[in-house]
Amino acid sequence: MGNPPTRRGRLKIFLGYAAGVGKTFRMLEEGHELVRQGADVVIGYFEPHGRQDTIDKAGGLETVPRRRIAYRGHSFEEMDTAAILARHPEICLVDELAHTNVPGSERQKRWEDVMGLLEAGIDVLTTLNIQHLESLNDHVFQVTGIRVRETLPDWIVTQADEVVMVDVTVEALLNRLRRGAVYDQEKAQKALKNFFKESTLAGLRELALRQTAYQVELHHEVGEAGSAPDWQVTGDGTVPQSELAGSREKILIHVTPDPASAMLIRRGRRLADYLRTECFAVYVCPYGDLSSLPLSEREAVERHLNFARNLHIEAVVVHGNKPAEALVEFSRQRGITRLLLTRDHDGRWQKLFRGSLVFKVVKLASHLRITVVSGTGKLPSKPR
């Protein structure tokens, strides 16, 4: 007889809106409490950023030594996932969930390492900032003017067993920064002129509060069904409720080689999460298959379709020389109610479709709710 199946570990995320709000401190604090209760706890990865109170809080907790990896003549330290699996504690503390591992690591992203720990039956406590959620990437760009490159799919947070928002007011966070509790004085002065502007922090905090308010509402509606994480709220903001249309809604995202497709996919994923419904990403191929496309177009389309799959969106290639008819036919077959399109500004495509793809779709299926997003490239997609 084989070994009994391993219980999947539980995932708890400490969520914040910026560095310095206290996520890592809270994670370590809970680690100590679990040790006092008799649990077997280790630190898998801990990044103190020179904060003495956080360093002190890590004292007394067992730490699994990091793995050293050589890359381009330098030595880097990463979480040693294999060593943690060999040690097999009950609970592992892992800082900075959205971190990208140095090339040469077994996995590209730290969240992938965490998935491995969970599959082995190890509970994980981890930290994350709101700006690293993939579906919020464009919103964060609008708020901060900075394109966040390290992101993780929203489904990781949605499938977590518990999420705690660690919140402080913007004023309190700025005071911490000025007195050197977040970064050293030189780095703090640079931060105050960039990411830590008061308006930027206020916008990020609002995003975090809105996300938390929605998730709390979702959790209460799901109740004991077990398909939503338990969210705890420490924020003091008042957030308007989202429109929730129910399970009859279905969303279709029209994928093109246009870089704006990445933005459209993120928007579709977020809308589907809010409506708690299915989402499809569809590319209409005018040839036999993608391999017949010009190289640059094929690479762009494949990148966007893979991006959609990574966000747990069903990616589909349909064939046809008339995109509007193909999209409407797919919509009818799958019961689509909302269609997201980009307005293509490429002259060749404009000529091919006579600049009227939206018009043709509306004419063929006026029952669809259509959202058109400009493909001007103001919000460029991230290199994948």
N, C-alpha and C positions, 0 to 999 in steps of 0.2 A: 504494500500500500504506500502511496506517495504521502508527502507531508501535507497537512491541512493548509488551505489557502491563508495567506497572510492578511490580517486586517489592514485596510488602507489607513494611513495616518491622517490625523486631523490638521487642517491648516488654519492658522490664526494670523491675520494681517493687522499691523499697527499702521494706520494710514494718516498722512499729514499733508500739508499744502506747501511746505518749504523745509529746507534744512534748519535745524535748531528748534523745532517745535517740541521735541522731547520723545520722538518715536522710539529711538534706540534705548533711551533711559527707561521708558515704560516696559519695553521688552525684557531688559535685564532685570528690572524690578520684579516682573512676573516670574522670571526664571528662578530668582531667589525664593520666592514664595512657594513655587512648586517643589524646590529642593526641601524646604522646611516641611512640606507635606509628605516627603518620602519619595518623590519622583527621581528618576535617573535623568539628569539634565546635563547637556554639554553645549558649549558655544562652538558652532561650526564655522561661523565667520562673523567678525566684529570689527567695525570701522569707527574708531573714536574721534577722528578728525582733530586730535589734540585737545579735546574737551576733558578737563581733569575730573569733573564730577561723573562723567560717563565712564572714564577709565576706572575710577574708584568703584563704581557700581558693578563693574565686571569682576572685581576681586572676589575670590572665593568660589567662582564657578569654573568647573573643568573646561579647558579649551583644547580642541583637537588642533594640533599644529597644521599650519597651512602648507600647501604644496608649492614648491618653487618651479617656475617654468621659464626657460630661456627663450627670448624672442628678440631678434635683431640686435644681438650683442648686449642685451640688458636682461636682468633677472626680475621676474614679477612673482607676486604671491597671489594664489587663488585658493578658494575653499577646496580642501581635499575630500571630495565626496566619497571616494573609495575607502579612505580611512574612517570616515564617519559610518559608512555602511558596515565595515568590519567591527567597529566599536559597538554599533547598534544600540544607542541609548533609547530611552523612552521618548525623550523630547530633545529637539535640536533648535538652537537659536541661530538664525541666519539673517544678517543685516543686508540691506540694499538688494531687494529682490529683482529689480530691473537691470542690475549690472550685466555688462557684456564681458564674458571671459576673454582672456588674452588668447590669440591664436596658438594652437598647440594643446589647448584644453580638450577634454573628451567631449564636452558639450559647449555650444556657442553661448548660451545664456544661463545666468544663475537660476532663473526660474525653472529651467529644464533640470538642473541639479536637484532642486527642491522637489520636483515631481518624482524624481528617482527615490528620494528619501521617503516620500509619502507612500509610494508603491511598495516600499520595503516595510511599511507599517510603523514608521517613525513619525511622531507628531512634530510639526514645525511651527515655530513662532518667527515671524519675519516683519520687515519694515518696507514701506513704499510711500512715495509722494504722488499726489494726484496727477501731476503733469506727465507721469510715465504711462498713464492709461492710453492705449492706442487710439480709442475712439475720440478722445479729447485732444488729440494732437493739434488739430486745426484751431480749436478754441484757445488752447494754450498759446499758440503762435500769435493769435489776434490779441491776446491779453498782454503777452510779454515781448513780442517782436523777436522771440528766439525759437528756432525750430529744435525741439527736443529730439535727439537721435536715439536715445535708449528708451524703448517702450516695451510693453508686454501686452498680450491680448487680454481683453476685458474678461474673457471667460474664466481666467485664473482667479480673478477677484470674485466673480459671480459664484464660482464653485467652492470658494473658501467656506469653512465651517463657521468662522467668526471674523468680523472686521470691526476694529475699534478706531474711531477717528480721534487722534490726539490733537487737540486744538488749543491754541492760545490766540489772543487778540493780536492784530498787526502791531499795535503799539508796544505790547509786551515783547514780541519777537524782535522788533527794532531796538528796544532797550537791551535785550540780551546781546544783540549783534554789536552795539556800540561799546558795551563794557567788556567785550572780548570773550563772551561765553559761547559764541558760535564759531568764529574764526579768529586768527590773530589780527592785530590792529591793521596791518597793511592789507591783508586780504579782505577784512571787513570794510575798509574804506572803498575798495574797488567794488565790493558787492553792493554797497549803498548807492553807487552810481549806475548799477546795471540791474541784476535780477531782484535785488532787495529794495527797489523803489516802493514807496508806500502804495501807490496806485496798483502796481504789479502784484504785490502781496495781497492786497484787498481783492483783486480779481481772482487770484488763485484760491484764496480762502472761500470766496463765494462759490466757485466751482466745486470745491470739496464739500461744502455744506449742502449744495444742491444734490450732488451725487449721493451723499449720505441720507438725505431726506427721502430721496426716491427709493433707495434700497431698504430703508426702514419701512416705508409704505408697502413695498413689495413683500417684505418678510411678513408683515402683519396680515396681508391678504392671503399669502400662501399658507400661513399658520403651521400646522403640523405636517404638511405635505413633504417637507424636507428638501425642497428644490431651491431654496434661497438661503444665503448665509444669515447668521444672527449678527445684526449691526448694532453697535452701541454708539450713541451720539454724545459728544461733549461740547458741541458747538452751541452758540447762543443766537444764531441767525434765524430769521423767519423766512421760510422758503415757500413760494407758491407751488402747489401740486401740479404735476404733469398731466397732460391729457393721456388717458389710457383707454384705448379703443377696443381691447379685447382680442380674442384669438382669431376672429374672422379676417383680420387684416393679414395681407401677405405683401412683401416688398420685393421689387425687382430693381437691380442696379445695372444700368447699361454700361458695360466696360468697353472702352476704346483705347487706342495707343496713347491718347492724350494724358499728360502727367496729372491732370485734374481728376482722373479716374481714382487715384489713391484717396483724394479728399472725399470723393463721392462714396467710396467704399466705407470709409470711416463714418461718414454721416449715416449711411444706410445701416451699418452695424449698430450705431447708437439708437437710431429710430426703432430698429427691430427689438432692441433690449427694452426700450421704454414701452413699446406696444406688446412685448412678450409674444413675438410672432416669428414666422419663418422669413428667411431672407435669401435671395438668390442673386448671384453675379453672373451676367450673361454677356458673352461676346458673340456677335454675329459675324461669322467668317464667310467672306464672299467666294472663297476657293474651297478646294476639297478638304484641306486640313490646314492647321497652323503652319506646317512646314513650308507651305506654298507662299506664305507672306514674305515680303522683304524683311531682311534680317533685323533691322532696327525696330520695325513694327512688331515682329514676332516676339522679340525679347521684351518689349514693353507690355504686350498683351499677356505673355506668360508671367511676367513679374506681377502684374495686377491680379491675375487669377490666383497665383500662389499666395499673394497677400490676403486675398479674400478667404482662401482656405485656412490660412493661419488664424483668421478671426472667426473661424467656424461658420463661414458663409458657404453655402453650396455653390460651387463654380461650374458653369455649364458653357460649352461651345455649341452653338446652333449654326446651321449652314443656310445660306440664302443670299441672293444678290439684292434683296429689298429689305434692309434692316427694319423699317417700320413694320412691315407685314410679319417679319419673323418675330419681332418683339411682341406684337399683339397676339400672334398665334401661341407663343409660349405662355403669355399672360393668361389666355383663355384656358389652356391645358392645365395650368397650375393654380388657377383661381387667384391671380395677382390682383391686388386692389390699388397699389401705389407703385409708380414708376419714377425712378430717379435718373435723370439724363444730364450730360454735360453739353454745353453749347460749343460745338467744335468750330475753331477759327482757321483750320487748315484749308487753304484754297482748293486743293484737289478734292477733299471730301465735300466741301461746299458745292463744288461743281457737280460731283457725283450725285449728291442728294438734293441739289438745287436749293440748298440752304433751308430746307423745310422738313427736316426729320420730325421735329416736334409737331408741326402742323399735320403731317401725315399720320402720326400716331393718334393725335386728337381726333382726326377725321375718321380713323378706323375704329377707335375705341374711346369714345367720349366718356365712358363710365370710369376710366382710370383717373386717379388723382396723380398729377404729374408735377414733379419739381425739377426745374431746370437751373443748373449751376454753371456759371461762366467758366470756360476753359482757358482763361487768359494767363494762367500760371502765377497769379499773385500769391497763391498758397501752393508752392511746389511740393511734389511728393518727395519723400525721403529716399535716398538710395537704399536699396534692400540688399 
